[in-house]
């Protein structure tokens, strides 16, 4: 039986990872979140992780306040959690000979390439949040050789049990639909979505198939869309009528952090995941929304 440690166990992804590994008798799963461990403190990481002696460490913890990261205090916290923290975990993994899974983001790219970015593309972040995530990539690669660095984008899934966790786009849109007749959605940021249960399954696949260590891009397939396009598909699947969705430019919502306009993650190493609208339909049904074809 392999011992697996999941850090960030109460986020959007953590519970799905816990579910898929706990359902397999080959694994003994330990899940940590705040305040179980402070990944931004190297001494805390070593003190907690080394005695546990996990065979596999999956770090799903992250600082996701993209706009707050533009502020000096927020940026320091982002660097601590997204940047140096993964490096400390990588050091612990290296000491133990453990395998490390670390998650990153499309925000490490500048979004200037309309065709998107594959695993060999050179990061060039345009926000402090993106810088912190890229720092995490560098720190992981510097401190261990046995890693899967998985980039994802627009993660969605069942609501997190952590009250401080960021809500997914679809959860936010469903809430707005209860109170607003007109919803504005940005129509000039193109990318794909990643469904948390599918990502968890593919993470397990990477580990069990012994895939080569390195960088992987994992998102659900399907035609890339803007936030506006995704909202239209959401409301159509959910059978929500009587709401006008208005496409707007990024500039309509002035935000401190710049977002990449074209950040499609191209997967060249793995079989594609199912199309994201299919995953969205499953999410809606699990969320308690009867879909138009359900």
N, C-alpha and C positions, 0 to 999 in steps of 0.2 A: 504494500500500500504506500502510495506517495503522499507526502505531506505538502499541502498547498496553502499558501498564505495570500489572501485577497485584501489589499489595502484600498480603502475607499469603498467599503462594503455597503454603504447606505446611499450611494448616489444613484444615477439612472442606470448605470451599467453594472455596478457591484452586485445587486440582488440577482441579476440574470446570470452572472458568473457563478455566484454561490449556488443557484438553483441547478445549473447544468453539471457542475462538478460534484455537488453533494448527492445528486441522484445516481452517481456512478460509484459503486463500492470500491473502486480502485483508488479512491482519493479520500484522505482525511483533511477536511477543510477548516481553516481558521479564518474568520473575517474580522478585520479591524477597521475602525473609522476614528474620527475624533471622539472622545479624548484618549483612545487606546494607544495612539502613537502620534508623535509630532515628527513628520517626515522632514521638516525643515531644520531639524536639530540632529546633527550627525551622531552625537552621543546617545540620544534617545533611540535612534534607529538601531545602532549597534547593540545597545542594552536590551532592546526588545526582540530584535530579529534573530540575533546569533544564538541565544539559548533555545529558541523554538526549532532551529535547524530545519527549515522547510526545504523541500527538494525543488519547489517552484514558487516564485513570487510574482504575483500579478499586481501591478500598481495602477489602480483606476482612480486614484485621488487626483484632484486638480483644482486650481483656482480659476474659475470661469467668468469672473466679473470683468468682461472685456473692456468696458469703458472706465471702470474704476481703476484698472491697471494703468491708465494714462496719468493718473495722479501719482506723485512721488511715493506716498505711503502704500498705495495699491500696487505700484510697480515692485517695490521691495518685497511685498508679500507674494506677488506673482513669481518673482525670481526665486524666492525661498521654497515655495510649494511646487511650482512647475519646472524650475530650473535646477537648483542645487539638491532639492529633495530626491529626485530620481537618481542623481549621482550618488548620494549617500546609500540609497537602496541598492544601486548597482555594486557599490563597494562591498556591502554586506553579502550580496549574492555571490560575488567573486570569492570572498573568503570561505563561503560555504560550498562552493562548486554548484550553486543552485542556478536554475534557468530563470531569467527575468523576462516578463512581458511588460512593456511600457507603452502607453497610448499617447499619441500626438495628434496634430490637427492640420487641416488645409491652410490655416492662418499662418503657417510658416512660409507661405509663398506670397508673392506680391500681387498675384491675380492679373498680370498683364498678358498672359498667354491664353488666348481664346480656346485653344485646343486642349488646355489642361496640363497636368503635371504627373509624370510617372515617378517611380521610386528612385530613379537616378537624377531627377531634377534638383538643381541647387536651390536651397531655401534662401529667401530674401524677404523677411517679414516687414510689414509696413505699420505694425502696431506694437505697443509695449507687450500686450498679451502674446502676440506672435513671437516676439523676441524671447519671452520667458519660456515658451514651449520649445523653441529652437535650442535655447540654452540647455533644456532638459535632454534633448536628443544628443547634444554634444557631450554632456556629462555622462550619460549612459554609455555611449560608445567609447568614451575615454576610460571608463572604470570596469568594464566587463566585456568579454567576447561572446558570452552565451546569452544573447538577447534577441527578442522579437520586438521591433519597434513598429507599432501599428498606427498609421495615420488614418483618421476617420473624419467625417464632417456631418454637421447638422444631425446630431444624435437625437433619437426620440425613442420613447418607450413608456412603460407605466410610471406614474409619478413616483418620485423619490420619497423615501421615508424620512429624509433629512429636511427639516423645515427651511434650512438655509440654501438648499440646492436650487439651481436654476431650472425653471420650467422649460420644457421643450416647446418648440414653435407650435406644434399641433395642439398641445394642451392649452397654450395661451389663446390660440384662435378659437377653440371651442368655448373658452370662458368669455371672450369678447362677444361671441355670437349671441350670448344670453342677454347682453346689455346694450348692444349697438346695432343700428340699422345700416351704417356705412362704416366700412373698415378699409383703411389705407394699408397697402402692402408694397414693399420695395420691389421694383421690377427690373433692376439692373445689376443683380448679383446672381451669377449662374453657378449652380453646383448640384450635387446629389445628396440624398439623405442616407443615414445609417440607422438601422433598427437594432436596438440593444440586444434582443434575444438572438438575432442572426449573427451579430458581432461576437457574442459570447460563444455560440456554437463554433464559429470559424476560429476563434482563439483556441478552443479545445482541439480542433482539427490540426492546427499548426503544431501544437505540442505533441499530440499523439502520433502524427505522421512523421515527426522528426524532420520537419522542413528546414532547409538551410537557414542559419541565423542571419539577421539583417532587417531591412526595412520592407514593410508591406503596406499597400494601400487597400483598405477594406471598406467599401461602401456598398449599399444596395444598388443594383443596376437600374436601367430605365433612362428615358430621355432626361437630361439635366434640366432643372427648372429654376426659376426665380422664386422668391418668397410669394409673390403674387400668383404665379402659376401653381404653386403648391397649395395655396389657400383655396383656389378654385377647385382643384381636385379633391381636397379635403371636404369642402362643403357639398360637392356633388356626391361623393361616396356616403357622406353622413346624411344626405337627404335634407340638408338645411337650405331653406328657401327664404326669399324676402329680404336678403341682405345684399347690399351692393358692395362689391370689392373693387376698390379704385387703385389702379397701378400708379406708382409714384417713383421718382428717382431717389437715390440715396440722400440727396441734398434736402429732400422734404422732411427727413428726420435727422436734424443735426446731432451727430454723436461725436464724443471726444475721440474715439478710436476709428481709424480708417479700416474699412473692410475690403478684402480682395474681391474684385468684380468677377473674375473668371477663375475659379479655384477647383475645377473638376479634378478629382483624384483618379488617375488612370491606373488600373490594376493590370500588371503584366505577368504576375507570378502565380495567380490562383484561379481556380474555376470561379466564374462570376456568381455572386449571390442573386437571389430572386429580385425582381423589379420592386422598387420601393412602393409603388401604389398598392401592390399585392400585400406587402408587409403592413402598409398603412391600414388596409381593410381589416387585417387581423388585429392590429392595435385598437381600432375603433370598437370592434366586437368585444375585445377583452376589457375595454374602457366602459362598456355598457351602452354603446351607441349602435343602434340597429342600422346596418348599412343598406344602401339603396337596392343592392342585389341580394341582401341577406334575408 
